[in-house]
């Protein structure tokens, strides 16, 4: 497992550089503790988390990096895992550019956007 985590660092660490919510060390800790799950591919990686809401369970893709074709081709894997875990949907939150990428996934649409204001 640690080999996959280390190999995936080059794909996922840039994701955390864009936001100040988590860093790579936080990701590794969450993976090791079993809170997040790493899907490692030869040229990319995804981090997922399962969110349990009062009325449904959601697979949340909290990070993806690497070869875009490989990431979009992971859709069948993601759907299979989500169904096995009892999820009703898959959610991706990310930069505005992910709206364009979502068109490459079958069945995804913009559900909402997250806006943010930094308080200093």
Phi and psi in radians as a Rosetta constraint file:
Dihedral C 1 N 2 CA 2 C 2 CIRCULARHARMONIC -1.144 0.35
Dihedral N 2 CA 2 C 2 N 3 CIRCULARHARMONIC -0.528 0.35
Dihedral C 2 N 3 CA 3 C 3 CIRCULARHARMONIC -1.112 0.35
Dihedral N 3 CA 3 C 3 N 4 CIRCULARHARMONIC -0.752 0.35
Dihedral C 3 N 4 CA 4 C 4 CIRCULARHARMONIC -1.145 0.35
Dihedral N 4 CA 4 C 4 N 5 CIRCULARHARMONIC -0.699 0.35
Dihedral C 4 N 5 CA 5 C 5 CIRCULARHARMONIC -1.078 0.35
Dihedral N 5 CA 5 C 5 N 6 CIRCULARHARMONIC -0.828 0.35
Dihedral C 5 N 6 CA 6 C 6 CIRCULARHARMONIC -1.132 0.35
Dihedral N 6 CA 6 C 6 N 7 CIRCULARHARMONIC -0.710 0.35
Dihedral C 6 N 7 CA 7 C 7 CIRCULARHARMONIC -1.147 0.35
Dihedral N 7 CA 7 C 7 N 8 CIRCULARHARMONIC -0.583 0.35
Dihedral C 7 N 8 CA 8 C 8 CIRCULARHARMONIC -1.385 0.35
Dihedral N 8 CA 8 C 8 N 9 CIRCULARHARMONIC -0.236 0.35
Dihedral C 8 N 9 CA 9 C 9 CIRCULARHARMONIC -0.962 0.35
Dihedral N 9 CA 9 C 9 N 10 CIRCULARHARMONIC -0.760 0.35
Dihedral C 9 N 10 CA 10 C 10 CIRCULARHARMONIC -1.135 0.35
Dihedral N 10 CA 10 C 10 N 11 CIRCULARHARMONIC -0.407 0.35
Dihedral C 10 N 11 CA 11 C 11 CIRCULARHARMONIC -1.539 0.35
Dihedral N 11 CA 11 C 11 N 12 CIRCULARHARMONIC -0.589 0.35
Dihedral C 11 N 12 CA 12 C 12 CIRCULARHARMONIC -1.750 0.35
Dihedral N 12 CA 12 C 12 N 13 CIRCULARHARMONIC -0.498 0.35
Dihedral C 12 N 13 CA 13 C 13 CIRCULARHARMONIC -0.998 0.35
Dihedral N 13 CA 13 C 13 N 14 CIRCULARHARMONIC -0.703 0.35
Dihedral C 13 N 14 CA 14 C 14 CIRCULARHARMONIC -1.053 0.35
Dihedral N 14 CA 14 C 14 N 15 CIRCULARHARMONIC -0.463 0.35
Dihedral C 14 N 15 CA 15 C 15 CIRCULARHARMONIC -1.048 0.35
Dihedral N 15 CA 15 C 15 N 16 CIRCULARHARMONIC -0.756 0.35
Dihedral C 15 N 16 CA 16 C 16 CIRCULARHARMONIC -1.313 0.35
Dihedral N 16 CA 16 C 16 N 17 CIRCULARHARMONIC -0.354 0.35
Dihedral C 16 N 17 CA 17 C 17 CIRCULARHARMONIC -1.215 0.35
Dihedral N 17 CA 17 C 17 N 18 CIRCULARHARMONIC -0.373 0.35
Dihedral C 17 N 18 CA 18 C 18 CIRCULARHARMONIC -1.417 0.35
Dihedral N 18 CA 18 C 18 N 19 CIRCULARHARMONIC -0.435 0.35
Dihedral C 18 N 19 CA 19 C 19 CIRCULARHARMONIC -2.250 0.35
Dihedral N 19 CA 19 C 19 N 20 CIRCULARHARMONIC 2.800 0.35
Dihedral C 19 N 20 CA 20 C 20 CIRCULARHARMONIC -1.882 0.35
Dihedral N 20 CA 20 C 20 N 21 CIRCULARHARMONIC 0.449 0.35
Dihedral C 20 N 21 CA 21 C 21 CIRCULARHARMONIC -1.396 0.35
Dihedral N 21 CA 21 C 21 N 22 CIRCULARHARMONIC -0.788 0.35
Dihedral C 21 N 22 CA 22 C 22 CIRCULARHARMONIC -2.385 0.35
Dihedral N 22 CA 22 C 22 N 23 CIRCULARHARMONIC 2.842 0.35
Dihedral C 22 N 23 CA 23 C 23 CIRCULARHARMONIC -2.213 0.35
Dihedral N 23 CA 23 C 23 N 24 CIRCULARHARMONIC -3.122 0.35
Dihedral C 23 N 24 CA 24 C 24 CIRCULARHARMONIC -1.079 0.35
Dihedral N 24 CA 24 C 24 N 25 CIRCULARHARMONIC -0.700 0.35
Dihedral C 24 N 25 CA 25 C 25 CIRCULARHARMONIC -1.090 0.35
Dihedral N 25 CA 25 C 25 N 26 CIRCULARHARMONIC -0.667 0.35
Dihedral C 25 N 26 CA 26 C 26 CIRCULARHARMONIC -1.090 0.35
Dihedral N 26 CA 26 C 26 N 27 CIRCULARHARMONIC -0.727 0.35
Dihedral C 26 N 27 CA 27 C 27 CIRCULARHARMONIC -1.083 0.35
Dihedral N 27 CA 27 C 27 N 28 CIRCULARHARMONIC -0.837 0.35
Dihedral C 27 N 28 CA 28 C 28 CIRCULARHARMONIC -1.042 0.35
Dihedral N 28 CA 28 C 28 N 29 CIRCULARHARMONIC -0.794 0.35
Dihedral C 28 N 29 CA 29 C 29 CIRCULARHARMONIC -1.044 0.35
Dihedral N 29 CA 29 C 29 N 30 CIRCULARHARMONIC -0.770 0.35
Dihedral C 29 N 30 CA 30 C 30 CIRCULARHARMONIC -1.163 0.35
Dihedral N 30 CA 30 C 30 N 31 CIRCULARHARMONIC -0.612 0.35
Dihedral C 30 N 31 CA 31 C 31 CIRCULARHARMONIC -1.177 0.35
Dihedral N 31 CA 31 C 31 N 32 CIRCULARHARMONIC -0.852 0.35
Dihedral C 31 N 32 CA 32 C 32 CIRCULARHARMONIC -1.072 0.35
Dihedral N 32 CA 32 C 32 N 33 CIRCULARHARMONIC -0.659 0.35
Dihedral C 32 N 33 CA 33 C 33 CIRCULARHARMONIC -1.358 0.35
Dihedral N 33 CA 33 C 33 N 34 CIRCULARHARMONIC -0.129 0.35
Dihedral C 33 N 34 CA 34 C 34 CIRCULARHARMONIC 1.434 0.35
Dihedral N 34 CA 34 C 34 N 35 CIRCULARHARMONIC 0.222 0.35
Dihedral C 34 N 35 CA 35 C 35 CIRCULARHARMONIC -1.429 0.35
Dihedral N 35 CA 35 C 35 N 36 CIRCULARHARMONIC -0.626 0.35
Dihedral C 35 N 36 CA 36 C 36 CIRCULARHARMONIC -2.027 0.35
Dihedral N 36 CA 36 C 36 N 37 CIRCULARHARMONIC 2.762 0.35
Dihedral C 36 N 37 CA 37 C 37 CIRCULARHARMONIC -2.188 0.35
Dihedral N 37 CA 37 C 37 N 38 CIRCULARHARMONIC 2.381 0.35
Dihedral C 37 N 38 CA 38 C 38 CIRCULARHARMONIC -1.758 0.35
Dihedral N 38 CA 38 C 38 N 39 CIRCULARHARMONIC 2.218 0.35
Dihedral C 38 N 39 CA 39 C 39 CIRCULARHARMONIC -1.905 0.35
Dihedral N 39 CA 39 C 39 N 40 CIRCULARHARMONIC 1.825 0.35
Dihedral C 39 N 40 CA 40 C 40 CIRCULARHARMONIC -1.744 0.35
Dihedral N 40 CA 40 C 40 N 41 CIRCULARHARMONIC 2.271 0.35
Dihedral C 40 N 41 CA 41 C 41 CIRCULARHARMONIC -2.100 0.35
Dihedral N 41 CA 41 C 41 N 42 CIRCULARHARMONIC 2.921 0.35
Dihedral C 41 N 42 CA 42 C 42 CIRCULARHARMONIC -0.993 0.35
Dihedral N 42 CA 42 C 42 N 43 CIRCULARHARMONIC -0.646 0.35
Dihedral C 42 N 43 CA 43 C 43 CIRCULARHARMONIC -2.176 0.35
Dihedral N 43 CA 43 C 43 N 44 CIRCULARHARMONIC 0.417 0.35
Dihedral C 43 N 44 CA 44 C 44 CIRCULARHARMONIC -3.078 0.35
Dihedral N 44 CA 44 C 44 N 45 CIRCULARHARMONIC 3.075 0.35
Dihedral C 44 N 45 CA 45 C 45 CIRCULARHARMONIC -2.753 0.35
Dihedral N 45 CA 45 C 45 N 46 CIRCULARHARMONIC 2.690 0.35
Dihedral C 45 N 46 CA 46 C 46 CIRCULARHARMONIC -2.292 0.35
Dihedral N 46 CA 46 C 46 N 47 CIRCULARHARMONIC 2.544 0.35
Dihedral C 46 N 47 CA 47 C 47 CIRCULARHARMONIC -1.950 0.35
Dihedral N 47 CA 47 C 47 N 48 CIRCULARHARMONIC 2.280 0.35
Dihedral C 47 N 48 CA 48 C 48 CIRCULARHARMONIC -2.223 0.35
Dihedral N 48 CA 48 C 48 N 49 CIRCULARHARMONIC 2.737 0.35
Dihedral C 48 N 49 CA 49 C 49 CIRCULARHARMONIC -2.469 0.35
Dihedral N 49 CA 49 C 49 N 50 CIRCULARHARMONIC 2.592 0.35
Dihedral C 49 N 50 CA 50 C 50 CIRCULARHARMONIC -1.824 0.35
Dihedral N 50 CA 50 C 50 N 51 CIRCULARHARMONIC 2.136 0.35
Dihedral C 50 N 51 CA 51 C 51 CIRCULARHARMONIC -1.827 0.35
Dihedral N 51 CA 51 C 51 N 52 CIRCULARHARMONIC 2.210 0.35
Dihedral C 51 N 52 CA 52 C 52 CIRCULARHARMONIC -1.815 0.35
Dihedral N 52 CA 52 C 52 N 53 CIRCULARHARMONIC 1.863 0.35
Dihedral C 52 N 53 CA 53 C 53 CIRCULARHARMONIC -1.593 0.35
Dihedral N 53 CA 53 C 53 N 54 CIRCULARHARMONIC 2.926 0.35
Dihedral C 53 N 54 CA 54 C 54 CIRCULARHARMONIC -1.015 0.35
Dihedral N 54 CA 54 C 54 N 55 CIRCULARHARMONIC -0.529 0.35
Dihedral C 54 N 55 CA 55 C 55 CIRCULARHARMONIC -2.040 0.35
Dihedral N 55 CA 55 C 55 N 56 CIRCULARHARMONIC -0.058 0.35
Dihedral C 55 N 56 CA 56 C 56 CIRCULARHARMONIC -2.867 0.35
Dihedral N 56 CA 56 C 56 N 57 CIRCULARHARMONIC 2.842 0.35
Dihedral C 56 N 57 CA 57 C 57 CIRCULARHARMONIC -1.965 0.35
Dihedral N 57 CA 57 C 57 N 58 CIRCULARHARMONIC 2.384 0.35
Dihedral C 57 N 58 CA 58 C 58 CIRCULARHARMONIC -2.218 0.35
Dihedral N 58 CA 58 C 58 N 59 CIRCULARHARMONIC 2.396 0.35
Dihedral C 58 N 59 CA 59 C 59 CIRCULARHARMONIC -1.491 0.35
Dihedral N 59 CA 59 C 59 N 60 CIRCULARHARMONIC 2.156 0.35
Dihedral C 59 N 60 CA 60 C 60 CIRCULARHARMONIC -1.935 0.35
Dihedral N 60 CA 60 C 60 N 61 CIRCULARHARMONIC 2.083 0.35
Dihedral C 60 N 61 CA 61 C 61 CIRCULARHARMONIC -1.556 0.35
Dihedral N 61 CA 61 C 61 N 62 CIRCULARHARMONIC 1.881 0.35
Dihedral C 61 N 62 CA 62 C 62 CIRCULARHARMONIC -1.714 0.35
Dihedral N 62 CA 62 C 62 N 63 CIRCULARHARMONIC -0.100 0.35
Dihedral C 62 N 63 CA 63 C 63 CIRCULARHARMONIC -2.902 0.35
Dihedral N 63 CA 63 C 63 N 64 CIRCULARHARMONIC 2.436 0.35
Dihedral C 63 N 64 CA 64 C 64 CIRCULARHARMONIC -2.587 0.35
Dihedral N 64 CA 64 C 64 N 65 CIRCULARHARMONIC 2.417 0.35
Dihedral C 64 N 65 CA 65 C 65 CIRCULARHARMONIC -2.747 0.35
Dihedral N 65 CA 65 C 65 N 66 CIRCULARHARMONIC 2.761 0.35
Dihedral C 65 N 66 CA 66 C 66 CIRCULARHARMONIC 1.956 0.35
Dihedral N 66 CA 66 C 66 N 67 CIRCULARHARMONIC -2.633 0.35
Dihedral C 66 N 67 CA 67 C 67 CIRCULARHARMONIC -1.173 0.35
Dihedral N 67 CA 67 C 67 N 68 CIRCULARHARMONIC 2.107 0.35
Dihedral C 67 N 68 CA 68 C 68 CIRCULARHARMONIC -1.103 0.35
Dihedral N 68 CA 68 C 68 N 69 CIRCULARHARMONIC -0.662 0.35
Dihedral C 68 N 69 CA 69 C 69 CIRCULARHARMONIC -1.091 0.35
Dihedral N 69 CA 69 C 69 N 70 CIRCULARHARMONIC -0.731 0.35
Dihedral C 69 N 70 CA 70 C 70 CIRCULARHARMONIC -1.139 0.35
Dihedral N 70 CA 70 C 70 N 71 CIRCULARHARMONIC -0.687 0.35
Dihedral C 70 N 71 CA 71 C 71 CIRCULARHARMONIC -1.139 0.35
Dihedral N 71 CA 71 C 71 N 72 CIRCULARHARMONIC -0.811 0.35
Dihedral C 71 N 72 CA 72 C 72 CIRCULARHARMONIC -1.193 0.35
Dihedral N 72 CA 72 C 72 N 73 CIRCULARHARMONIC -0.531 0.35
Dihedral C 72 N 73 CA 73 C 73 CIRCULARHARMONIC -1.257 0.35
Dihedral N 73 CA 73 C 73 N 74 CIRCULARHARMONIC -0.195 0.35
Dihedral C 73 N 74 CA 74 C 74 CIRCULARHARMONIC -1.372 0.35
Dihedral N 74 CA 74 C 74 N 75 CIRCULARHARMONIC -0.024 0.35
Dihedral C 74 N 75 CA 75 C 75 CIRCULARHARMONIC -0.959 0.35
Dihedral N 75 CA 75 C 75 N 76 CIRCULARHARMONIC -0.770 0.35
Dihedral C 75 N 76 CA 76 C 76 CIRCULARHARMONIC -1.090 0.35
Dihedral N 76 CA 76 C 76 N 77 CIRCULARHARMONIC -0.714 0.35
Dihedral C 76 N 77 CA 77 C 77 CIRCULARHARMONIC -1.074 0.35
Dihedral N 77 CA 77 C 77 N 78 CIRCULARHARMONIC -0.787 0.35
Dihedral C 77 N 78 CA 78 C 78 CIRCULARHARMONIC -1.086 0.35
Dihedral N 78 CA 78 C 78 N 79 CIRCULARHARMONIC -0.772 0.35
Dihedral C 78 N 79 CA 79 C 79 CIRCULARHARMONIC -1.141 0.35
Dihedral N 79 CA 79 C 79 N 80 CIRCULARHARMONIC -0.704 0.35
Dihedral C 79 N 80 CA 80 C 80 CIRCULARHARMONIC -1.099 0.35
Dihedral N 80 CA 80 C 80 N 81 CIRCULARHARMONIC -0.809 0.35
Dihedral C 80 N 81 CA 81 C 81 CIRCULARHARMONIC -1.116 0.35
Dihedral N 81 CA 81 C 81 N 82 CIRCULARHARMONIC -0.775 0.35
Dihedral C 81 N 82 CA 82 C 82 CIRCULARHARMONIC -1.053 0.35
Dihedral N 82 CA 82 C 82 N 83 CIRCULARHARMONIC -0.791 0.35
Dihedral C 82 N 83 CA 83 C 83 CIRCULARHARMONIC -1.093 0.35
Dihedral N 83 CA 83 C 83 N 84 CIRCULARHARMONIC -0.766 0.35
Dihedral C 83 N 84 CA 84 C 84 CIRCULARHARMONIC -1.061 0.35
Dihedral N 84 CA 84 C 84 N 85 CIRCULARHARMONIC -0.581 0.35
Dihedral C 84 N 85 CA 85 C 85 CIRCULARHARMONIC -1.512 0.35
Dihedral N 85 CA 85 C 85 N 86 CIRCULARHARMONIC -0.007 0.35
Dihedral C 85 N 86 CA 86 C 86 CIRCULARHARMONIC 1.409 0.35
Dihedral N 86 CA 86 C 86 N 87 CIRCULARHARMONIC 0.387 0.35
Dihedral C 86 N 87 CA 87 C 87 CIRCULARHARMONIC -1.376 0.35
Dihedral N 87 CA 87 C 87 N 88 CIRCULARHARMONIC 2.553 0.35
Dihedral C 87 N 88 CA 88 C 88 CIRCULARHARMONIC -1.624 0.35
Dihedral N 88 CA 88 C 88 N 89 CIRCULARHARMONIC -0.331 0.35
Dihedral C 88 N 89 CA 89 C 89 CIRCULARHARMONIC -2.791 0.35
Dihedral N 89 CA 89 C 89 N 90 CIRCULARHARMONIC 3.024 0.35
Dihedral C 89 N 90 CA 90 C 90 CIRCULARHARMONIC -2.150 0.35
Dihedral N 90 CA 90 C 90 N 91 CIRCULARHARMONIC 2.319 0.35
Dihedral C 90 N 91 CA 91 C 91 CIRCULARHARMONIC -2.130 0.35
Dihedral N 91 CA 91 C 91 N 92 CIRCULARHARMONIC 2.398 0.35
Dihedral C 91 N 92 CA 92 C 92 CIRCULARHARMONIC -2.203 0.35
Dihedral N 92 CA 92 C 92 N 93 CIRCULARHARMONIC 2.172 0.35
Dihedral C 92 N 93 CA 93 C 93 CIRCULARHARMONIC -2.014 0.35
Dihedral N 93 CA 93 C 93 N 94 CIRCULARHARMONIC 2.381 0.35
Dihedral C 93 N 94 CA 94 C 94 CIRCULARHARMONIC -3.002 0.35
Dihedral N 94 CA 94 C 94 N 95 CIRCULARHARMONIC -2.917 0.35
Dihedral C 94 N 95 CA 95 C 95 CIRCULARHARMONIC -1.063 0.35
Dihedral N 95 CA 95 C 95 N 96 CIRCULARHARMONIC 2.777 0.35
Dihedral C 95 N 96 CA 96 C 96 CIRCULARHARMONIC -0.938 0.35
Dihedral N 96 CA 96 C 96 N 97 CIRCULARHARMONIC -0.583 0.35
Dihedral C 96 N 97 CA 97 C 97 CIRCULARHARMONIC -1.060 0.35
Dihedral N 97 CA 97 C 97 N 98 CIRCULARHARMONIC -0.366 0.35
Dihedral C 97 N 98 CA 98 C 98 CIRCULARHARMONIC -1.171 0.35
Dihedral N 98 CA 98 C 98 N 99 CIRCULARHARMONIC -0.327 0.35
Dihedral C 98 N 99 CA 99 C 99 CIRCULARHARMONIC -1.063 0.35
Dihedral N 99 CA 99 C 99 N 100 CIRCULARHARMONIC -0.707 0.35
Dihedral C 99 N 100 CA 100 C 100 CIRCULARHARMONIC -1.175 0.35
Dihedral N 100 CA 100 C 100 N 101 CIRCULARHARMONIC -0.706 0.35
Dihedral C 100 N 101 CA 101 C 101 CIRCULARHARMONIC -1.138 0.35
Dihedral N 101 CA 101 C 101 N 102 CIRCULARHARMONIC -0.635 0.35
Dihedral C 101 N 102 CA 102 C 102 CIRCULARHARMONIC -1.023 0.35
Dihedral N 102 CA 102 C 102 N 103 CIRCULARHARMONIC -0.461 0.35
Dihedral C 102 N 103 CA 103 C 103 CIRCULARHARMONIC -1.139 0.35
Dihedral N 103 CA 103 C 103 N 104 CIRCULARHARMONIC -0.380 0.35
Dihedral C 103 N 104 CA 104 C 104 CIRCULARHARMONIC -1.373 0.35
Dihedral N 104 CA 104 C 104 N 105 CIRCULARHARMONIC -0.374 0.35
Dihedral C 104 N 105 CA 105 C 105 CIRCULARHARMONIC -1.531 0.35
Dihedral N 105 CA 105 C 105 N 106 CIRCULARHARMONIC 2.426 0.35
Dihedral C 105 N 106 CA 106 C 106 CIRCULARHARMONIC -1.399 0.35
Dihedral N 106 CA 106 C 106 N 107 CIRCULARHARMONIC 2.222 0.35
Dihedral C 106 N 107 CA 107 C 107 CIRCULARHARMONIC 1.568 0.35
Dihedral N 107 CA 107 C 107 N 108 CIRCULARHARMONIC -0.047 0.35
Dihedral C 107 N 108 CA 108 C 108 CIRCULARHARMONIC -1.551 0.35
Dihedral N 108 CA 108 C 108 N 109 CIRCULARHARMONIC 2.511 0.35
Dihedral C 108 N 109 CA 109 C 109 CIRCULARHARMONIC -2.495 0.35
Dihedral N 109 CA 109 C 109 N 110 CIRCULARHARMONIC 2.823 0.35
Dihedral C 109 N 110 CA 110 C 110 CIRCULARHARMONIC -1.237 0.35
Dihedral N 110 CA 110 C 110 N 111 CIRCULARHARMONIC 2.095 0.35
Dihedral C 110 N 111 CA 111 C 111 CIRCULARHARMONIC -1.702 0.35
Dihedral N 111 CA 111 C 111 N 112 CIRCULARHARMONIC -0.757 0.35
Dihedral C 111 N 112 CA 112 C 112 CIRCULARHARMONIC -2.850 0.35
Dihedral N 112 CA 112 C 112 N 113 CIRCULARHARMONIC 2.887 0.35
Dihedral C 112 N 113 CA 113 C 113 CIRCULARHARMONIC -2.051 0.35
Dihedral N 113 CA 113 C 113 N 114 CIRCULARHARMONIC 2.737 0.35
Dihedral C 113 N 114 CA 114 C 114 CIRCULARHARMONIC -1.892 0.35
Dihedral N 114 CA 114 C 114 N 115 CIRCULARHARMONIC 2.198 0.35
Dihedral C 114 N 115 CA 115 C 115 CIRCULARHARMONIC -1.984 0.35
Dihedral N 115 CA 115 C 115 N 116 CIRCULARHARMONIC 2.754 0.35
Dihedral C 115 N 116 CA 116 C 116 CIRCULARHARMONIC -2.555 0.35
Dihedral N 116 CA 116 C 116 N 117 CIRCULARHARMONIC 2.469 0.35
Dihedral C 116 N 117 CA 117 C 117 CIRCULARHARMONIC -2.205 0.35
Dihedral N 117 CA 117 C 117 N 118 CIRCULARHARMONIC 2.196 0.35
Dihedral C 117 N 118 CA 118 C 118 CIRCULARHARMONIC -1.388 0.35
Dihedral N 118 CA 118 C 118 N 119 CIRCULARHARMONIC 2.318 0.35
Dihedral C 118 N 119 CA 119 C 119 CIRCULARHARMONIC -1.804 0.35
Dihedral N 119 CA 119 C 119 N 120 CIRCULARHARMONIC 2.111 0.35
